[in-house]
Amino acid sequence: MAPVERQVVTVVASATTARPSGEIEREARHLGISPAATRQALRRLAARGHIDRLANGQRGRYAVNDRLFRRYLEIQACQR
């Protein structure tokens, strides 16, 4: 996974429920990731199956529903 994608998936996994893409973009902007890069990373992560996209018109809501993958991300964050 690219560094930007790692940061975006961490932002998505930080919530327990699906979050709108605009909310994810705002939080990623605080990490120094542009909204365009965030949208691209969300599309790539959803296409690979790392995150789930719940359609909501043009804008989607994203979540990490796999509990094992969420736990892996938590462990990785603690090790840094």
C-alpha positions in Angstrom: 0.0 0.0 0.0 1.2 3.5 -0.8 1.9 5.8 2.1 -1.1 8.0 1.3 -3.3 5.0 1.1 -2.1 3.8 4.5 -3.0 7.2 6.0 -6.4 7.2 4.4 -7.3 3.7 5.4 -6.2 4.6 9.0 -8.6 7.6 8.9 -11.4 5.4 7.6 -10.8 2.7 10.2 -10.7 5.2 13.1 -14.5 5.4 13.0 -16.8 2.6 14.0 -19.5 3.5 11.5 -19.3 4.4 7.8 -18.2 8.0 7.2 -19.0 10.3 4.3 -16.1 10.9 1.9 -16.2 14.7 2.7 -15.6 14.0 6.4 -12.7 11.7 5.5 -11.2 14.3 3.2 -11.3 17.0 6.0 -9.5 14.7 8.4 -7.0 13.7 5.8 -6.3 17.3 5.0 -5.1 17.8 8.6 -2.6 15.0 7.8 -1.4 16.9 4.7 -3.2 14.9 2.1 -5.0 16.9 -0.6 -8.7 16.1 -1.2 -8.0 14.9 -4.7 -5.4 12.4 -3.4 -7.8 11.3 -0.7 -10.6 10.6 -3.3 -8.2 8.7 -5.5 -6.9 6.6 -2.5 -10.5 5.9 -1.5 -11.4 4.6 -5.0 -8.3 2.4 -5.1 -8.8 1.0 -1.6 -12.4 0.2 -2.3 -11.5 -1.4 -5.7 -8.9 -3.7 -3.9 -11.4 -4.6 -1.2 -9.5 -3.0 1.7 -12.4 -0.8 2.6 -16.2 -1.0 1.8 -18.0 1.7 -0.2 -21.6 2.4 0.5 -23.0 4.3 -2.4 -24.8 7.6 -1.6 -25.3 9.2 -5.0 -22.0 10.6 -6.3 -20.5 10.7 -2.9 -19.9 7.5 -1.0 -19.6 6.5 2.6 -16.7 4.4 3.5 -15.9 1.9 6.3 -13.6 -0.9 7.3 -16.0 -3.7 8.2 -13.4 -6.5 8.4 -12.7 -6.8 12.2 -9.5 -8.6 11.6 -8.1 -6.0 9.2 -9.3 -3.2 11.7 -7.4 -5.0 14.5 -4.3 -5.2 12.3 -4.4 -1.5 11.6 -4.7 -0.8 15.3 -1.7 -2.9 16.1 0.3 -1.2 13.3 -0.6 2.2 14.7 0.5 1.3 18.2 3.9 0.0 16.9 4.8 3.4 15.4 
